[in-house]
């Protein structure tokens, strides 16, 4: 139809414009609107007219207009599909209608930590005194339960719960993980905190029966790991690596995999599905005799691949691998050739049409970028050196794979995880064979679990193999300078990096591309250098917004005095405070606990003064201060405070209970002061 289709990778180009449309819709938070259909329909009709009118003379071969129209159509299609999938915009969303109770069903297995179970539910009905109304929407439920009793809740259970929910809260501190945005990409905009007495189980098996079977089957396999593997870390790694079961991995193990650049091994992805394909191909090799048996083999393999994808959680990276391998196996069975980039693009199309918000999933992004990098970059890197020895060939091939994947995914990884593993080649070489062996032994363990003696033997092997791998990665992680942390990049730098990489890769075609690449590299270096200069010169005070704690950072250059009652290993510190300090490249921190005594604390910083009132009485020393922080969890006499302390800004921190905050705010209403509450409100950064 269009000259454009003469190229070998038409779907890749179409996919890029489709993705651009989805990105546009998400970035600008567009709402469903019929006006978007008007330009789409006009362009579609023009294309139909163009095709009918000019097909005979093939005039489309000499014009860029059809290509431009098709790209525009794909861009608009991305916008429209994404807009239509925004649950919060629907008129029957449960949050827009009155309700005393909600009828919901579990869309996943509960995740239990201490005495709280968290899980997503789908709202089916709003219940009022007038009756039951059909509604829609997802809700994040946090359920406090009695730990003396088993929580007998499973995927598909139907519950009647109190209509007690609130909007998910945004990230109140700079550089903090934005959980509200993360949930919104899953179409979850509200959360509920209830106790076990506020729910009634009224039904079962309301979910997808295939998914219910897969989850139950996976649960049984996980129990086998727990039964036959001695070490808890081995049980967790086996469940996560082989089945995609998000077990409670210890922090030490998570750090070891994360800081050595081998975290991808713990996420069921293309590598794991490929190992399953290799195993199935080996077991079914006797079916390669003729075309009919090859087709039957392909059908069996595709069915088992999707079964494995289903029980491993159907994450976007797994779905991508399963779809790609489905096309490849069908083509191979029919003795047809496929362009792998078209297969990648078609896989992206399918996943994004089904759920355009897959585009925001980190696993989706890394999976597609990694596989594209491997396909395109690995052969080029491997061609730089061609060893004759077979062992060296294997080692060099593994190194080339590691470099290609790392090069392709580094910008995205830095954006989300802010660290770079310096020894990624060593760690990936180390884990290549053990990871494959863990998969093969683990699958054999699960398939032969009815043979108890063999299962026990394989369990011992699997246990020791995982323990050896974990200890090896921990050793690599503990080597000095194993990883560089505190790396914060923005969207501009990510795009710039990929443009530079692309220009370098195609520079063999034209010397001009190399010149552009070098020029952009210089711009990139200047940008990074200027950011480093800013960090050295920075002087600022940060008043953090916390629920139950105090945290104030006095930052000068790369040093900081952190006034806090938090321990550096506490979750609140790691989640809400540390990311900001890392983004400021703070390398030295002096910790001061303002609540060790009930005395007023006075801090001097760059000619400014901060006073923290922490005591329980109403006697205040006289001071002239710039910032006054009330953290004693008491409704003080504000008149007495202001009489003795001339402050430009007054802060009420999260150490105070809600009724205390309201009492202090009430007194401050008529005072001519800048008052900031540091609880369920945005943090305050003051640049000096």
Phi, psi and omega in degrees: 000312181237149179303329180305328181283354176285340180289165184278341185233058181296322184292330179296315180293318178299318182298322182297319179285327175297316178297320179300320179295317178297315179300319179298315180297316182290315183298320183258009176049053182288149179257157176301130184208129181297341181296334179292335181285335183296306178296327178298314182294320180298313180297319180299315180295322178297319179296318178298313179299316181300317182292316182291319186285318190252003183299319184297317182273354179055036179293340181294344179288342186247019180217150179267357185299312180301318179299316179299318180294321179294317178299319179296321179297317179293321179298313179293325178297319177299317179297312185296313182297318180294317179301318184290341183268004181277103186300323185296341181275352182285143183293331182263021176297135188303331183287346183264356185236149181291151178193141170268328179219162179234142172257120186227163171226149183289130178259004178200169175284141180299142174256116188257131174220118185058240182251022180236130175251131179242136179197157178269143176231154174256126180278126180260322185213147166262132182250123176235177178295336181278343181146198183249131181241133180289127180224181180215175178120158180251153182220136174270121185250127172249115188246119174273125186233169180278113184291348178282350179238148177290137177276101186269065177236137182219167177308133177091352179292139180261128185235148169252117184234159175295140178280079184227096183214166178214163177295145175295144186271146180282178174282115183276341182249142178303141177071000177287146177300126183274089183292328178298314180294319179302315180290325181297328177293341175262012180066029176249119184240353183224156178223156181224136176244110182225169177251173188298333182287345184264012177233149174228126178279119185243001180184172179221167172057042178271347182273191178290123184297327179293316178295321179298317178297316182297316180295318179295320179296316180297321180300320179295321180292321178298321178298328177294319176298317181294331183281320189254349178260129188286314186274138181296319178297324178293320177299314183294315181295317180298315180296321182285312186290319187269322187247355181070020179278118185285080180281172177278084176288141179293155182297325179298317180292317178300317179297318182298315180288321182292311186283348177259003178075025181243020182298333181299336180294328182276353178252116180302122186212204183300323180299315182292317178295322179297321178296320177297319179296316179298317179296315179295321178299322179291316183290331184253020184295338179292349182266013182269013188288319182216176186297317182297316181291328177294321177295317178298320177298316180299318180297316180297314182295317180297319179298315181289326176298314181289329175295316178296318179299323181293312183286342179269004171110352179052044172293157181306324180294324178288317179299318178301312181296319181294318179295313181300314182292330176299312178297317182296316181293322177296316180297319181294320180296329180263007180058040178252151176266147178231148172270119188297329179290326173295321179296318177300314182295317179297320178300316179297317178305309184299313182294323183280330174293318178296315179209097182299339181282357169302333182300332181274353181285127182299320179298319177299310182299310182294323182297310182290320180293320181295314183292324176294319178296319180296315183294320185271316188274323186303314178299323180292319179291317181296326182292345180291338181210126183236087180291152180269328180291134184295324179294316178294326177298316179296315181296315181293323177297319179294319178296317180298320177297314181298315180294317181298313181295318181293318180297320183288325188259351185306311181302316180294318180297318179296322181297319184268324190248346170061028176211155181229123180281114182290330183258034184297328179293314180297312183294322178288325174296318181297320189269350185305304182288313179303320181297317178295318180295320178299318179296311182295313180295319179297317178294320176297320178302315182288324183284338183246024185295345178282346175263091189305312181300318179293320179300316179298317180295315179294326177298319178295315180298313182296318180300312182289325180295315179293319180298319178298316180296314180300313181295323179296316179292323177297320178296317179294320181297328184276354175294143183301138180059037179296330179211154175257127180248186180059036176261116181238116180243154179252178183298321179301317182290326177296311180299317180298318179300313182292326176295316179298315180299316180298316180297320178296321182291329181257008183293342178292340180283319181216136178296333181298324179297322179295320179297317177298318181299316180294322179295315180292326176298319177298317178298319179298315180296318179297317179299313180295318180298319180295322177296321178295320178298318179299321180294323179292324184270354189293142173218115183202161176238131180241121173261107185282148176263112182230161183279316188227013187223173176246139174203119176227129180249127174254106190249129174225116184062233180253020176244151181213145167257118182253112180267104186203154173260010179274146172274141181301345179262356180289149181300317182300319178295312183294328185273319190252332186256309185301319180303321179293316179298321178294319181294335176272001180059038176287123183252343178230128181232128172257121184267133177229124178266114184283351186250012179292327175231167181261037176263156173290137181252132179238126182238135176255132181211114177051046178078004178247159183233135177241126175245135176247117178267119192233350189272175186259352181265179183249027177255120186239134177287150181278131179207150171256112187233161176271322183228135180238124182246122178262113184224024184268002181056046180214145177278093182287166170279100186297324179301318179294322179296311184290332178295323183263345183228109178274095186249141177283325182226138175243130180244136175246113189267175185290353177295335180278141175288163187301317182291331176292317179299316180297321179295318178291319179298321181300320179289332185270357185302314185269003181271143181275068182226155173272107184251134179230127175267129184255045178215121186054038177211163186288144177296161182241123177250127180243113178277137180252000000 
